[in-house]
């Protein structure tokens, strides 16, 4: 997954800090927050259907996901 945010001291990306996330097919299945995000201060994990359109929006935080190799 490609984001511009920095990693926390635990090595995980802080959850829900970006508005747009670019993902690849190798990142599927897509969930928000993603597996490499810290979950302690986030919403429940939800899986997002991105395969057909190449785009998905999280219903909890509003983050947009774009599938780069659609």
C-alpha positions as CSV (number, residue, x, y, z in Angstrom):
1,X,0.0,0.0,0.0
2,X,1.3,3.4,-0.9
3,X,0.7,6.3,1.6
4,X,2.6,9.4,2.5
5,X,2.2,9.0,6.3
6,X,5.0,8.0,8.6
7,X,5.1,4.9,10.7
8,X,4.7,5.0,14.4
9,X,7.3,3.7,16.9
10,X,5.5,0.3,16.8
11,X,6.2,0.1,13.1
12,X,2.6,0.4,12.1
13,X,1.0,3.2,10.1
14,X,-1.4,5.3,12.2
15,X,-5.0,4.4,11.2
16,X,-7.2,6.8,9.2
17,X,-4.6,9.6,8.8
18,X,-4.9,9.9,5.0
19,X,-7.9,10.8,2.9
20,X,-6.7,8.8,-0.2
21,X,-4.9,5.5,-0.2
22,X,-3.5,3.8,-3.3
23,X,-3.5,0.1,-3.2
24,X,-2.4,-2.8,-5.5
25,X,-4.0,-6.1,-6.3
26,X,-1.4,-7.7,-4.0
27,X,-3.0,-5.8,-1.1
28,X,-6.4,-7.5,-1.7
29,X,-8.7,-8.3,0.0
30,X,-9.0,-4.6,1.0
31,X,-10.0,-3.6,4.5
32,X,-10.2,-0.3,6.3
33,X,-8.2,0.0,8.4
34,X,-5.6,-2.1,6.5
35,X,-3.7,-4.8,8.3
36,X,-0.6,-2.6,8.6
37,X,-2.4,0.1,10.4
38,X,-2.6,0.5,14.2
39,X,-6.1,-0.4,15.3
40,X,-6.2,1.0,18.9
41,X,-7.8,4.3,17.9
42,X,-9.7,3.3,14.8
43,X,-13.1,2.2,13.7
44,X,-14.1,-1.5,13.3
45,X,-12.4,-3.2,10.4
46,X,-14.6,-3.3,7.3
47,X,-13.8,-5.1,4.0
48,X,-14.3,-2.9,0.9
49,X,-15.2,-4.2,-2.6
50,X,-12.8,-2.5,-4.9
51,X,-12.1,-5.1,-7.6
52,X,-14.9,-4.2,-10.1
53,X,-14.6,-0.4,-10.2
54,X,-11.1,0.3,-9.0
55,X,-12.4,2.6,-6.3
56,X,-13.9,2.2,-2.8
57,X,-14.9,4.5,0.1
58,X,-14.8,3.5,3.7
59,X,-18.3,4.0,5.2
60,X,-16.8,4.8,8.7
61,X,-14.0,7.3,8.0
62,X,-14.6,8.3,4.4
63,X,-11.1,7.3,3.2
64,X,-10.9,6.8,-0.5
65,X,-9.1,3.8,-1.9
66,X,-7.8,3.6,-5.5
67,X,-6.7,0.4,-7.1
68,X,-3.5,1.3,-9.0
69,X,-3.3,-1.8,-11.2
70,X,-7.0,-2.1,-12.0
